[in-house]
C-alpha cells in the first residue's frame, strides 16, 4: 500500500509541476482539437471496458489505474490554479474591470460548489469508508474547483498587464485596440513564449457605455507608457 501511495504522490507532484508551467493556454483550444480529444478518450475507455469484459482489465488493475488518472487530473489542476494565482499576484492592482454579479460572484459560487462536492466525495467528513478512489476523485474535483475559482473569463486591466482567462498579456505586448461596436472592445496583442515566434492575436470584451471613457483613459495611458518597449519588441520580432 505504501508503494502505491508513494507512486501516487510522485504522480501528483509531477502533474502539478506540469500544470504550473506555461505549456498550455485555453485560447489555443479549437473545436476540432476538443472533439478529437473527446473521441480519443471515449475510444480509450471503451477499449478498457471491453478488456474488462474479457477479464484482462480486472478490478485489482482498474482501481489503481483510476486512482492514477484522478491523481493526474487533480495534480494538474492544482498546479494550474497555483499558476493563475501567481499571475494575478504579479499583475499589480486592477485599473479597470467590467463588474456585475454574474462576473464577480456566479463563477466563484460554482467553484465553491465544486470544491465542497470534492470534499464530500473524499468521504473524510461523512460516515462512509475512505477509499483511494474516493480520495483521489475528490482531490481531482477540489483541484478543478480551485482552477475555476482562479480562472476569470472577463479581462482584468491591471498595472502590469491584462489578465484574460489563463493568460497575462504584458502591456508592451498590447499592439492596438479599437471599438468593434458601441460596447465591444477589441484588443490586439503579441502571443508567444519566444520572441521570433510571437504572433498577433485578438480578443474582444464587452464594456458598458458608461465605462467607455474610463477604459479609454487606462488604455491610452498604458499604450503611451510602454510605447518604446512595444516598438523594440515588434522590431526585434521582425528582425528575427
Helices and strands as residue ranges (DSSP letters): H 2-20, G 26-28, H 31-53, H 59-90, E 94-96, H 101-101, I 102-106, H 107-122, H 132-150, E 152-158, E 161-165, E 167-169, G 171-173, E 174-181, E 184-191, G 195-197, E 199-206, G 209-211, H 212-225, H 227-239
